[in-house]
Amino acid sequence: MSLASRIVDEVGEFLHVALLWFVLKPAFDPVDTVVSTLPFPLEPRFWYAAVLAAVGVGVIRYYDPTWNVVRGFIVGVATTATFLSLYLASGVQRVADAGGSWHAFLTVLALWIAALGVGVALAHPRTWRRFRAYFAVD
């Protein structure tokens, strides 16, 4: 393998990982909301979600390197949409606005973990096959 082809392969892999991080980051953006519900003042930082997204990409690339950008996009969009709908329906944002509590923190954390689970389940190929088989038009 020549040096030029090796460099092209590595640059392509880097761009794939960077794009995967970019589409997965919305799945980790609710972390700022989770942090804001803590009962003590801890200023939300923009890098919480960025670091967690980088860890998520590392875990995904380690366990399943065949993940593509479309699956990452599905996880990001589904997690964000599910979390927002659950968060707004639960009414816990009033507690977060009032200064937070441990109960609100655990509730919002559980909502985010559930939303992340929905996003990952939707991106799983077996889930899509079952979904298509269930709603298949004969």
GIKADA-V776780 format. One record per residue. RES is the residue in one letter. OMEGA is omega in degrees with one decimal (999 if undefined). Layout:
{{RES & OMEGA} {RES & OMEGA}}
This chain:
{{M & -178.4} {S & 179.9} {L & -178.9} {A & 180.0} {S & 176.3} {R & 178.8} {I & 178.9} {V & 178.2} {D & -178.7} {E & 177.4} {V & 176.8} {G & 177.9} {E & 177.5} {F & 179.3} {L & 177.1} {H & 179.0} {V & 178.9} {A & 178.0} {L & 176.3} {L & 176.4} {W & -178.5} {F & -178.5} {V & 177.4} {L & -176.7} {K & 177.7} {P & 177.5} {A & -178.2} {F & 178.3} {D & 177.0} {P & 177.9} {V & 177.2} {D & 177.2} {T & 178.1} {V & -179.8} {V & -178.1} {S & 179.5} {T & 177.0} {L & -177.0} {P & 176.8} {F & -175.4} {P & 174.7} {L & -174.4} {E & 176.6} {P & 179.8} {R & -178.8} {F & -172.4} {W & 177.3} {Y & -178.9} {A & -179.0} {A & 179.7} {V & 178.0} {L & 176.5} {A & 177.2} {A & 176.1} {V & 177.9} {G & 177.8} {V & 177.7} {G & 178.4} {V & 179.7} {I & -178.8} {R & 179.1} {Y & -174.6} {Y & -178.4} {D & -177.0} {P & -179.8} {T & 178.9} {W & 177.7} {N & -173.9} {V & -179.4} {V & 177.4} {R & 176.8} {G & 177.6} {F & 178.4} {I & 178.8} {V & -178.5} {G & -178.1} {V & -177.9} {A & 179.2} {T & -179.7} {T & -179.0} {A & 179.6} {T & -179.6} {F & -179.1} {L & -179.3} {S & 178.1} {L & -178.4} {Y & -179.7} {L & 179.6} {A & -177.3} {S & -179.1} {G & -177.5} {V & 179.6} {Q & 177.0} {R & 178.2} {V & 178.7} {A & 179.1} {D & -178.4} {A & 177.6} {G & 175.1} {G & 176.5} {S & 178.7} {W & 178.0} {H & 178.5} {A & 178.8} {F & -179.4} {L & 177.9} {T & -179.3} {V & 175.9} {L & 178.2} {A & 177.5} {L & 179.3} {W & 179.3} {I & 177.3} {A & 179.1} {A & 176.8} {L & 175.9} {G & 177.3} {V & 179.4} {G & 179.7} {V & 179.2} {A & 179.0} {L & -179.9} {A & -178.3} {H & -176.4} {P & -179.6} {R & 177.1} {T & 179.5} {W & 178.2} {R & 177.9} {R & 179.7} {F & 179.2} {R & 179.5} {A & -178.8} {Y & -177.2} {F & -177.9} {A & 177.3} {V & -178.7} {D & 999}}
